[in-house]
Amino acid sequence: MEKRKLTVPEMLERKQRGPKLRMITAYDYPTALMVDRSPIELILVGDSLGMAVLGYAGTVPVTMEDMLHHLRAVVRGAPNTFVIGDMPFGSYNEGPAQAIRNANRMLKAGADAVKLEGGMVVAPTVKAMVDGGIPVVGHIGLTPQTATMLGGFKVQGKDLASARRLLEDALALEEAGAFMLILECVPAPLARLITSKLRIPTIGIGAGPHCDGQVLVFHDLVGLFDRFVPKFVKQYAFLQKEISRALAEYAREVEEGVFPGPEHSFSINEEVLKELE
Ligand code: KIV
């Protein structure tokens, strides 16, 4: 069957009836093409591109211009997949007016929705965005843009007070009008509880199997990024190894004169060549 972009009401329906939702990050046109040809329903153009493709140590340096550049490439490659644009650090922390202005830029670049990090504190901003007609995905738990304040890249919600706060954050975002919520690095039983308390679907990353869907970073899933591999990542391929092998073989064949062979070269009429010589 031909793939068709999922609608927001269909995503809400999937929470009730399944099957689980599948999301993956993508940052460029060829990856978007591959995802578009797969059964995966959702693409997140995540600010994780700061680490995965721009070589930063974290997500804070990523700008709106970086995000829009990558978002446009992904949108061109994935016409049949729901694309979520991630709002980078500094694009919404001044409040609703700034958030709406930057979210509008993402929607005009082709995003179907935007995502931002934070719980109760950003709920009024989320409400203003939704009231303005912007579909918003929330993101709580480990929120990489503010990881320093969370004490680093650590599992969140392990004690009663922080678990209760995460549940309240989730409810506040749903109340504000978010249509989906990403739970990052929270204990699986807490993710199950939050999922059961919400009408909107939860998408987990390091949040166990009970969420309504899962998301992984593309470069982690295919083994393209091995600066560190978090516990929650499953590598379904080891492309870095394969690409390194291909590069070494190319280098050797050029050095030895094996590449390019006759099958990779163009010929010319002998008469023309003789005349020229
Ligand atoms: O930027 C990103 O890729 C994300 C996911 C890890 C959820 O926010």
Boltz pocket constraint, residues with backbone or C-beta under 6 A from the ligand:
constraints:
  - pocket:
      binder: B
      contacts: [[A, 25], [A, 44], [A, 45], [A, 46], [A, 47], [A, 48], [A, 49], [A, 86], [A, 139], [A, 182], [A, 184], [A, 205], [A, 215], [A, 217]]
      max_distance: 6.0
